[in-house]
Structures are given as structure tokens and as C-alpha cells.
Amino acid sequence: MIKSALITILCLLGLAFPVMADQKDTVENLLKEKTEAVLKVLQEKNADEQVTKSQIMDIIGPIIDFKLMAKLTLGRTNWGKFSEAQRKEFVVLFVKRLEKSYLDKSSMYCCVDVFYKPAFTRGNKVYIPVEVSTGDKPFKILYKFYSSSNSWKAYDVEVNGVSLIKSYQAQFSEILKSGTAEDLLTKLKKTDVK
């Protein structure tokens, strides 16, 4: 009994060990590969805008944990107030909002220089700092990844020090202070109309 308890504790402690250097390289290579693929799509001349957006989502979708992102933007307390159906609807609307906010601006990034800084770890997460130069003032991006079922997934992005999760969390918390889950979903549906 003591032996099995000790093995369990050691296994749990193993989860808290820092990420190994080769895992950092794996995440860096994954991000570089996806970034290069997106930039290649953006450089295609006379491409249909909707086709371009769809291609970008096909490239980046597999490495982003949209459900976790959505959950984090609500926070544990607010997520718990949503029914299962509301959670599913919220994730769909959240992804649509991200697509609209970021993919609508994607044409701006067809001709950029991307400089990767050394990746670093915090616990079992890998952070990759990137500097992007568009000819004007460069801006800094920090990609945050965690290991999920033998793959790496991004769960947050910071642009010039501003976390995407925290930014949306502030907006959604404000609505939910005086409103309900249904109020937030209704507002997201309205702002999603093109």
C-alpha cells in the first residue's frame, strides 16, 4: 500500500517537472512551420478572401485549444454558470469573434519579417517570444503553449504585453456582472453579424 502510494506521488511530481530542451525545440519548430505556412497563403496574389481565411484556419486550428481559450476568458466562476449547451454555443461564438477580429486584418501581414526569440518555460508550459516587423514600429508577440495528449496547443497570445485571454475576460466579466450567460451569448451573436 505504501509502495503504490509512493509511486502515485512520484508520477504526480513528474507532471510538475520542467519541460525538457528538446520539447522547447519541438514547440518552436511547430510554431515556425505554421507561421511560414500562413505567410505563404497570405502572399498568394488575387486569392479569394474567404478561401484565404479558411486556409489559415486549417493551418492554425489544429494547434490552438479554442475551447480552453474560451473557458479561460470566462474564468472558472462564470464558466460554471453556463449550461453545457451554452458552453458549446459560447465556444462557437468566441471562435467566430476571433476569426473576425484577427483574420479580417490578416492581409496586413503578407509582407512581414518574423524574428523568433529563444523559447522559455514556466512549469510545464512553453512560451515563445516573437518580434514582427511590418516596416513601421515592430511589435512583440508571446505565444503560450501547453502539452495536450501528445501534442502542443496554444492557449493564449500576448501582443505587446496584452494577453488576448485577459482582454476578453475583462469585456465578458463586465457584461456578466449585471447580465446572464444568455445576455452575453446574445451580445456575441449581434456583434458577429456581418
Rosetta constraint file for C-alpha pairs under 8 A:
AtomPair CA 1 CA 5 HARMONIC 6.26 0.50
AtomPair CA 2 CA 6 HARMONIC 6.13 0.50
AtomPair CA 3 CA 7 HARMONIC 6.27 0.50
AtomPair CA 4 CA 8 HARMONIC 6.19 0.50
AtomPair CA 5 CA 9 HARMONIC 6.24 0.50
AtomPair CA 6 CA 10 HARMONIC 6.18 0.50
AtomPair CA 7 CA 11 HARMONIC 6.18 0.50
AtomPair CA 8 CA 12 HARMONIC 6.25 0.50
AtomPair CA 9 CA 13 HARMONIC 6.10 0.50
AtomPair CA 10 CA 14 HARMONIC 6.10 0.50
AtomPair CA 11 CA 15 HARMONIC 6.76 0.50
AtomPair CA 12 CA 16 HARMONIC 7.18 0.50
AtomPair CA 13 CA 17 HARMONIC 6.88 0.50
AtomPair CA 15 CA 124 HARMONIC 7.56 0.50
AtomPair CA 16 CA 123 HARMONIC 6.41 0.50
AtomPair CA 16 CA 124 HARMONIC 6.44 0.50
AtomPair CA 17 CA 123 HARMONIC 6.74 0.50
AtomPair CA 17 CA 124 HARMONIC 6.70 0.50
AtomPair CA 18 CA 121 HARMONIC 7.13 0.50
AtomPair CA 18 CA 122 HARMONIC 7.33 0.50
AtomPair CA 18 CA 123 HARMONIC 5.06 0.50
AtomPair CA 18 CA 124 HARMONIC 5.29 0.50
AtomPair CA 19 CA 23 HARMONIC 6.37 0.50
AtomPair CA 19 CA 24 HARMONIC 7.06 0.50
AtomPair CA 19 CA 121 HARMONIC 6.59 0.50
AtomPair CA 19 CA 123 HARMONIC 6.97 0.50
AtomPair CA 19 CA 124 HARMONIC 5.25 0.50
AtomPair CA 19 CA 125 HARMONIC 7.01 0.50
AtomPair CA 19 CA 126 HARMONIC 7.42 0.50
AtomPair CA 20 CA 24 HARMONIC 6.68 0.50
AtomPair CA 21 CA 25 HARMONIC 6.46 0.50
AtomPair CA 22 CA 26 HARMONIC 6.22 0.50
AtomPair CA 23 CA 27 HARMONIC 6.33 0.50
AtomPair CA 24 CA 28 HARMONIC 6.14 0.50
AtomPair CA 24 CA 119 HARMONIC 6.45 0.50
AtomPair CA 24 CA 120 HARMONIC 7.36 0.50
AtomPair CA 24 CA 121 HARMONIC 7.80 0.50
AtomPair CA 24 CA 126 HARMONIC 6.38 0.50
AtomPair CA 25 CA 29 HARMONIC 6.01 0.50
AtomPair CA 26 CA 30 HARMONIC 6.16 0.50
AtomPair CA 27 CA 31 HARMONIC 6.23 0.50
AtomPair CA 27 CA 126 HARMONIC 7.35 0.50
AtomPair CA 27 CA 145 HARMONIC 7.74 0.50
AtomPair CA 27 CA 152 HARMONIC 6.75 0.50
AtomPair CA 28 CA 32 HARMONIC 6.15 0.50
AtomPair CA 28 CA 119 HARMONIC 7.02 0.50
AtomPair CA 28 CA 128 HARMONIC 6.93 0.50
AtomPair CA 29 CA 33 HARMONIC 5.99 0.50
AtomPair CA 30 CA 34 HARMONIC 6.25 0.50
AtomPair CA 31 CA 35 HARMONIC 5.98 0.50
AtomPair CA 32 CA 36 HARMONIC 6.04 0.50
AtomPair CA 33 CA 37 HARMONIC 6.25 0.50
AtomPair CA 34 CA 38 HARMONIC 6.20 0.50
AtomPair CA 34 CA 59 HARMONIC 6.36 0.50
AtomPair CA 34 CA 60 HARMONIC 6.53 0.50
AtomPair CA 35 CA 39 HARMONIC 6.17 0.50
AtomPair CA 36 CA 40 HARMONIC 6.12 0.50
AtomPair CA 37 CA 41 HARMONIC 6.40 0.50
AtomPair CA 37 CA 59 HARMONIC 7.20 0.50
AtomPair CA 38 CA 42 HARMONIC 6.27 0.50
AtomPair CA 38 CA 56 HARMONIC 5.82 0.50
AtomPair CA 38 CA 59 HARMONIC 6.96 0.50
AtomPair CA 39 CA 43 HARMONIC 6.22 0.50
AtomPair CA 39 CA 109 HARMONIC 7.45 0.50
AtomPair CA 39 CA 110 HARMONIC 6.00 0.50
AtomPair CA 39 CA 111 HARMONIC 7.97 0.50
AtomPair CA 40 CA 44 HARMONIC 6.80 0.50
AtomPair CA 41 CA 52 HARMONIC 6.66 0.50
AtomPair CA 41 CA 55 HARMONIC 7.34 0.50
AtomPair CA 41 CA 56 HARMONIC 7.30 0.50
AtomPair CA 42 CA 52 HARMONIC 7.13 0.50
AtomPair CA 42 CA 106 HARMONIC 7.54 0.50
AtomPair CA 42 CA 107 HARMONIC 6.53 0.50
AtomPair CA 42 CA 109 HARMONIC 7.34 0.50
AtomPair CA 42 CA 110 HARMONIC 4.97 0.50
AtomPair CA 43 CA 110 HARMONIC 5.43 0.50
AtomPair CA 43 CA 111 HARMONIC 7.53 0.50
AtomPair CA 47 CA 51 HARMONIC 7.20 0.50
AtomPair CA 47 CA 52 HARMONIC 6.59 0.50
AtomPair CA 48 CA 52 HARMONIC 6.16 0.50
AtomPair CA 49 CA 53 HARMONIC 6.27 0.50
AtomPair CA 50 CA 54 HARMONIC 6.13 0.50
AtomPair CA 51 CA 55 HARMONIC 6.11 0.50
AtomPair CA 52 CA 56 HARMONIC 6.23 0.50
AtomPair CA 53 CA 57 HARMONIC 6.27 0.50
AtomPair CA 53 CA 103 HARMONIC 6.22 0.50
AtomPair CA 54 CA 58 HARMONIC 6.22 0.50
AtomPair CA 55 CA 59 HARMONIC 6.34 0.50
AtomPair CA 56 CA 60 HARMONIC 6.19 0.50
AtomPair CA 57 CA 61 HARMONIC 5.12 0.50
AtomPair CA 58 CA 62 HARMONIC 7.29 0.50
AtomPair CA 60 CA 64 HARMONIC 6.58 0.50
AtomPair CA 62 CA 153 HARMONIC 7.82 0.50
AtomPair CA 63 CA 152 HARMONIC 6.58 0.50
AtomPair CA 63 CA 153 HARMONIC 4.68 0.50
AtomPair CA 63 CA 154 HARMONIC 6.05 0.50
AtomPair CA 64 CA 153 HARMONIC 5.06 0.50
AtomPair CA 64 CA 154 HARMONIC 4.68 0.50
AtomPair CA 64 CA 155 HARMONIC 6.29 0.50
AtomPair CA 65 CA 69 HARMONIC 6.26 0.50
AtomPair CA 65 CA 153 HARMONIC 5.74 0.50
AtomPair CA 65 CA 154 HARMONIC 6.03 0.50
AtomPair CA 65 CA 155 HARMONIC 5.61 0.50
AtomPair CA 66 CA 70 HARMONIC 6.04 0.50
AtomPair CA 66 CA 91 HARMONIC 7.11 0.50
AtomPair CA 66 CA 95 HARMONIC 6.75 0.50
AtomPair CA 66 CA 155 HARMONIC 7.30 0.50
AtomPair CA 67 CA 71 HARMONIC 6.14 0.50
AtomPair CA 67 CA 91 HARMONIC 5.90 0.50
AtomPair CA 68 CA 72 HARMONIC 6.06 0.50
AtomPair CA 68 CA 155 HARMONIC 6.52 0.50
AtomPair CA 69 CA 73 HARMONIC 6.24 0.50
AtomPair CA 69 CA 155 HARMONIC 5.48 0.50
AtomPair CA 69 CA 156 HARMONIC 6.69 0.50
AtomPair CA 69 CA 165 HARMONIC 6.73 0.50
AtomPair CA 70 CA 74 HARMONIC 6.63 0.50
AtomPair CA 70 CA 90 HARMONIC 7.46 0.50
AtomPair CA 70 CA 91 HARMONIC 5.71 0.50
AtomPair CA 70 CA 94 HARMONIC 6.40 0.50
AtomPair CA 71 CA 75 HARMONIC 6.23 0.50
AtomPair CA 71 CA 76 HARMONIC 7.34 0.50
AtomPair CA 71 CA 79 HARMONIC 6.21 0.50
AtomPair CA 71 CA 91 HARMONIC 7.96 0.50
AtomPair CA 72 CA 76 HARMONIC 7.19 0.50
AtomPair CA 72 CA 165 HARMONIC 6.54 0.50
AtomPair CA 72 CA 169 HARMONIC 7.50 0.50
AtomPair CA 73 CA 165 HARMONIC 5.14 0.50
AtomPair CA 73 CA 166 HARMONIC 6.60 0.50
AtomPair CA 73 CA 168 HARMONIC 5.70 0.50
AtomPair CA 73 CA 169 HARMONIC 4.27 0.50
AtomPair CA 73 CA 172 HARMONIC 7.34 0.50
AtomPair CA 74 CA 78 HARMONIC 5.47 0.50
AtomPair CA 74 CA 79 HARMONIC 5.60 0.50
AtomPair CA 74 CA 169 HARMONIC 5.74 0.50
AtomPair CA 74 CA 172 HARMONIC 6.58 0.50
AtomPair CA 74 CA 173 HARMONIC 6.99 0.50
AtomPair CA 75 CA 79 HARMONIC 5.97 0.50
AtomPair CA 75 CA 169 HARMONIC 7.23 0.50
AtomPair CA 76 CA 80 HARMONIC 6.19 0.50
AtomPair CA 77 CA 81 HARMONIC 6.78 0.50
AtomPair CA 78 CA 82 HARMONIC 6.93 0.50
AtomPair CA 78 CA 176 HARMONIC 7.80 0.50
AtomPair CA 79 CA 87 HARMONIC 7.45 0.50
AtomPair CA 81 CA 181 HARMONIC 7.26 0.50
AtomPair CA 82 CA 86 HARMONIC 5.56 0.50
AtomPair CA 82 CA 87 HARMONIC 5.84 0.50
AtomPair CA 82 CA 181 HARMONIC 6.10 0.50
AtomPair CA 83 CA 87 HARMONIC 6.13 0.50
AtomPair CA 84 CA 88 HARMONIC 6.35 0.50
AtomPair CA 85 CA 89 HARMONIC 6.26 0.50
AtomPair CA 86 CA 90 HARMONIC 5.91 0.50
AtomPair CA 86 CA 181 HARMONIC 7.43 0.50
AtomPair CA 86 CA 182 HARMONIC 7.77 0.50
AtomPair CA 86 CA 185 HARMONIC 7.91 0.50
AtomPair CA 87 CA 91 HARMONIC 6.22 0.50
AtomPair CA 88 CA 92 HARMONIC 6.45 0.50
AtomPair CA 89 CA 93 HARMONIC 6.20 0.50
AtomPair CA 89 CA 185 HARMONIC 7.68 0.50
AtomPair CA 90 CA 94 HARMONIC 5.88 0.50
AtomPair CA 90 CA 185 HARMONIC 6.43 0.50
AtomPair CA 91 CA 95 HARMONIC 6.15 0.50
AtomPair CA 92 CA 96 HARMONIC 6.32 0.50
AtomPair CA 93 CA 97 HARMONIC 6.15 0.50
AtomPair CA 93 CA 185 HARMONIC 7.70 0.50
AtomPair CA 93 CA 188 HARMONIC 6.46 0.50
AtomPair CA 93 CA 189 HARMONIC 6.94 0.50
AtomPair CA 93 CA 192 HARMONIC 7.68 0.50
AtomPair CA 94 CA 98 HARMONIC 6.27 0.50
AtomPair CA 94 CA 188 HARMONIC 7.75 0.50
AtomPair CA 95 CA 99 HARMONIC 6.14 0.50
AtomPair CA 96 CA 100 HARMONIC 6.12 0.50
AtomPair CA 96 CA 192 HARMONIC 7.14 0.50
AtomPair CA 97 CA 101 HARMONIC 5.98 0.50
AtomPair CA 97 CA 188 HARMONIC 7.76 0.50
AtomPair CA 97 CA 192 HARMONIC 6.44 0.50
AtomPair CA 98 CA 102 HARMONIC 5.86 0.50
AtomPair CA 98 CA 103 HARMONIC 7.63 0.50
AtomPair CA 99 CA 103 HARMONIC 5.08 0.50
AtomPair CA 99 CA 104 HARMONIC 7.23 0.50
AtomPair CA 100 CA 104 HARMONIC 5.52 0.50
AtomPair CA 100 CA 192 HARMONIC 7.81 0.50
AtomPair CA 101 CA 105 HARMONIC 7.14 0.50
AtomPair CA 102 CA 106 HARMONIC 6.38 0.50
AtomPair CA 103 CA 107 HARMONIC 7.96 0.50
AtomPair CA 105 CA 109 HARMONIC 7.80 0.50
AtomPair CA 106 CA 110 HARMONIC 7.42 0.50
AtomPair CA 109 CA 134 HARMONIC 7.26 0.50
AtomPair CA 111 CA 134 HARMONIC 6.84 0.50
AtomPair CA 112 CA 132 HARMONIC 6.62 0.50
AtomPair CA 112 CA 133 HARMONIC 5.63 0.50
AtomPair CA 112 CA 134 HARMONIC 4.79 0.50
AtomPair CA 112 CA 135 HARMONIC 7.45 0.50
AtomPair CA 113 CA 132 HARMONIC 5.73 0.50
AtomPair CA 113 CA 133 HARMONIC 5.12 0.50
AtomPair CA 113 CA 134 HARMONIC 6.65 0.50
AtomPair CA 114 CA 130 HARMONIC 6.86 0.50
AtomPair CA 114 CA 131 HARMONIC 5.92 0.50
AtomPair CA 114 CA 132 HARMONIC 4.70 0.50
AtomPair CA 114 CA 133 HARMONIC 6.55 0.50
AtomPair CA 115 CA 130 HARMONIC 5.64 0.50
AtomPair CA 115 CA 131 HARMONIC 5.07 0.50
AtomPair CA 115 CA 132 HARMONIC 6.34 0.50
AtomPair CA 116 CA 128 HARMONIC 7.54 0.50
AtomPair CA 116 CA 129 HARMONIC 6.35 0.50
AtomPair CA 116 CA 130 HARMONIC 4.60 0.50
AtomPair CA 116 CA 131 HARMONIC 6.49 0.50
AtomPair CA 117 CA 128 HARMONIC 6.92 0.50
AtomPair CA 117 CA 129 HARMONIC 5.29 0.50
AtomPair CA 117 CA 130 HARMONIC 5.66 0.50
AtomPair CA 117 CA 131 HARMONIC 7.53 0.50
AtomPair CA 118 CA 128 HARMONIC 6.85 0.50
AtomPair CA 118 CA 129 HARMONIC 6.98 0.50
AtomPair CA 119 CA 126 HARMONIC 6.80 0.50
AtomPair CA 119 CA 127 HARMONIC 5.64 0.50
AtomPair CA 119 CA 128 HARMONIC 4.50 0.50
AtomPair CA 119 CA 129 HARMONIC 6.50 0.50
AtomPair CA 120 CA 126 HARMONIC 5.90 0.50
AtomPair CA 120 CA 127 HARMONIC 5.38 0.50
AtomPair CA 120 CA 128 HARMONIC 6.62 0.50
AtomPair CA 121 CA 125 HARMONIC 5.56 0.50
AtomPair CA 121 CA 126 HARMONIC 4.56 0.50
AtomPair CA 121 CA 127 HARMONIC 5.86 0.50
AtomPair CA 122 CA 126 HARMONIC 6.56 0.50
AtomPair CA 122 CA 127 HARMONIC 7.53 0.50
AtomPair CA 124 CA 146 HARMONIC 6.84 0.50
AtomPair CA 124 CA 147 HARMONIC 7.58 0.50
AtomPair CA 125 CA 144 HARMONIC 7.09 0.50
AtomPair CA 125 CA 145 HARMONIC 5.71 0.50
AtomPair CA 125 CA 146 HARMONIC 4.74 0.50
AtomPair CA 125 CA 147 HARMONIC 7.17 0.50
AtomPair CA 126 CA 144 HARMONIC 6.04 0.50
AtomPair CA 126 CA 145 HARMONIC 5.17 0.50
AtomPair CA 126 CA 146 HARMONIC 6.37 0.50
AtomPair CA 127 CA 142 HARMONIC 6.58 0.50
AtomPair CA 127 CA 143 HARMONIC 5.60 0.50
AtomPair CA 127 CA 144 HARMONIC 4.63 0.50
AtomPair CA 127 CA 145 HARMONIC 6.23 0.50
AtomPair CA 128 CA 142 HARMONIC 5.60 0.50
AtomPair CA 128 CA 143 HARMONIC 5.11 0.50
AtomPair CA 128 CA 144 HARMONIC 6.61 0.50
AtomPair CA 129 CA 140 HARMONIC 7.18 0.50
AtomPair CA 129 CA 141 HARMONIC 5.82 0.50
AtomPair CA 129 CA 142 HARMONIC 4.42 0.50
AtomPair CA 129 CA 143 HARMONIC 6.40 0.50
AtomPair CA 130 CA 140 HARMONIC 5.87 0.50
AtomPair CA 130 CA 141 HARMONIC 5.11 0.50
AtomPair CA 130 CA 142 HARMONIC 6.16 0.50
AtomPair CA 130 CA 143 HARMONIC 7.86 0.50
AtomPair CA 131 CA 138 HARMONIC 6.64 0.50
AtomPair CA 131 CA 139 HARMONIC 5.83 0.50
AtomPair CA 131 CA 140 HARMONIC 4.60 0.50
AtomPair CA 131 CA 141 HARMONIC 6.17 0.50
AtomPair CA 132 CA 138 HARMONIC 5.49 0.50
AtomPair CA 132 CA 139 HARMONIC 5.47 0.50
AtomPair CA 132 CA 140 HARMONIC 6.32 0.50
AtomPair CA 132 CA 141 HARMONIC 7.54 0.50
AtomPair CA 133 CA 137 HARMONIC 6.73 0.50
AtomPair CA 133 CA 138 HARMONIC 4.30 0.50
AtomPair CA 133 CA 139 HARMONIC 6.62 0.50
AtomPair CA 134 CA 138 HARMONIC 6.45 0.50
AtomPair CA 139 CA 159 HARMONIC 7.21 0.50
AtomPair CA 139 CA 160 HARMONIC 6.05 0.50
AtomPair CA 140 CA 158 HARMONIC 7.99 0.50
AtomPair CA 140 CA 159 HARMONIC 5.77 0.50
AtomPair CA 140 CA 160 HARMONIC 4.93 0.50
AtomPair CA 140 CA 161 HARMONIC 7.58 0.50
AtomPair CA 141 CA 157 HARMONIC 6.89 0.50
AtomPair CA 141 CA 158 HARMONIC 5.50 0.50
AtomPair CA 141 CA 159 HARMONIC 4.59 0.50
AtomPair CA 141 CA 160 HARMONIC 6.18 0.50
AtomPair CA 141 CA 161 HARMONIC 7.68 0.50
AtomPair CA 142 CA 157 HARMONIC 5.62 0.50
AtomPair CA 142 CA 158 HARMONIC 4.94 0.50
AtomPair CA 142 CA 159 HARMONIC 6.58 0.50
AtomPair CA 142 CA 161 HARMONIC 7.83 0.50
AtomPair CA 143 CA 154 HARMONIC 6.77 0.50
AtomPair CA 143 CA 156 HARMONIC 6.43 0.50
AtomPair CA 143 CA 157 HARMONIC 4.77 0.50
AtomPair CA 143 CA 158 HARMONIC 6.65 0.50
AtomPair CA 144 CA 154 HARMONIC 5.46 0.50
AtomPair CA 144 CA 155 HARMONIC 6.02 0.50
AtomPair CA 144 CA 156 HARMONIC 5.34 0.50
AtomPair CA 144 CA 157 HARMONIC 6.08 0.50
AtomPair CA 145 CA 152 HARMONIC 6.20 0.50
AtomPair CA 145 CA 153 HARMONIC 5.23 0.50
AtomPair CA 145 CA 154 HARMONIC 4.21 0.50
AtomPair CA 145 CA 155 HARMONIC 5.96 0.50
AtomPair CA 145 CA 156 HARMONIC 7.50 0.50
AtomPair CA 146 CA 152 HARMONIC 5.64 0.50
AtomPair CA 146 CA 153 HARMONIC 5.59 0.50
AtomPair CA 146 CA 154 HARMONIC 6.54 0.50
AtomPair CA 146 CA 155 HARMONIC 7.24 0.50
AtomPair CA 147 CA 151 HARMONIC 5.75 0.50
AtomPair CA 147 CA 152 HARMONIC 4.56 0.50
AtomPair CA 147 CA 153 HARMONIC 6.39 0.50
AtomPair CA 148 CA 152 HARMONIC 5.75 0.50
AtomPair CA 148 CA 153 HARMONIC 6.56 0.50
AtomPair CA 156 CA 163 HARMONIC 6.91 0.50
AtomPair CA 156 CA 164 HARMONIC 6.31 0.50
AtomPair CA 156 CA 165 HARMONIC 6.15 0.50
AtomPair CA 157 CA 163 HARMONIC 5.86 0.50
AtomPair CA 157 CA 164 HARMONIC 5.65 0.50
AtomPair CA 157 CA 165 HARMONIC 7.61 0.50
AtomPair CA 158 CA 162 HARMONIC 4.97 0.50
AtomPair CA 158 CA 163 HARMONIC 4.15 0.50
AtomPair CA 158 CA 164 HARMONIC 5.89 0.50
AtomPair CA 159 CA 163 HARMONIC 6.61 0.50
AtomPair CA 159 CA 164 HARMONIC 7.61 0.50
AtomPair CA 162 CA 166 HARMONIC 7.62 0.50
AtomPair CA 162 CA 167 HARMONIC 7.16 0.50
AtomPair CA 163 CA 167 HARMONIC 6.05 0.50
AtomPair CA 164 CA 168 HARMONIC 6.31 0.50
AtomPair CA 165 CA 169 HARMONIC 5.89 0.50
AtomPair CA 166 CA 170 HARMONIC 6.13 0.50
AtomPair CA 167 CA 171 HARMONIC 6.68 0.50
AtomPair CA 168 CA 172 HARMONIC 6.07 0.50
AtomPair CA 169 CA 173 HARMONIC 5.84 0.50
AtomPair CA 170 CA 174 HARMONIC 6.24 0.50
AtomPair CA 171 CA 175 HARMONIC 6.70 0.50
AtomPair CA 172 CA 176 HARMONIC 6.19 0.50
AtomPair CA 172 CA 184 HARMONIC 7.19 0.50
AtomPair CA 173 CA 177 HARMONIC 5.96 0.50
AtomPair CA 174 CA 178 HARMONIC 7.51 0.50
AtomPair CA 175 CA 179 HARMONIC 5.74 0.50
AtomPair CA 175 CA 180 HARMONIC 7.93 0.50
AtomPair CA 175 CA 183 HARMONIC 7.67 0.50
AtomPair CA 175 CA 184 HARMONIC 6.39 0.50
AtomPair CA 176 CA 180 HARMONIC 5.66 0.50
AtomPair CA 176 CA 181 HARMONIC 6.88 0.50
AtomPair CA 176 CA 183 HARMONIC 7.79 0.50
AtomPair CA 176 CA 184 HARMONIC 6.88 0.50
AtomPair CA 179 CA 183 HARMONIC 5.76 0.50
AtomPair CA 179 CA 184 HARMONIC 7.29 0.50
AtomPair CA 180 CA 184 HARMONIC 6.58 0.50
AtomPair CA 181 CA 185 HARMONIC 6.30 0.50
AtomPair CA 182 CA 186 HARMONIC 6.05 0.50
AtomPair CA 183 CA 187 HARMONIC 6.19 0.50
AtomPair CA 184 CA 188 HARMONIC 6.15 0.50
AtomPair CA 185 CA 189 HARMONIC 6.17 0.50
AtomPair CA 186 CA 190 HARMONIC 6.29 0.50
AtomPair CA 187 CA 191 HARMONIC 6.25 0.50
AtomPair CA 188 CA 192 HARMONIC 6.01 0.50
AtomPair CA 189 CA 193 HARMONIC 6.65 0.50
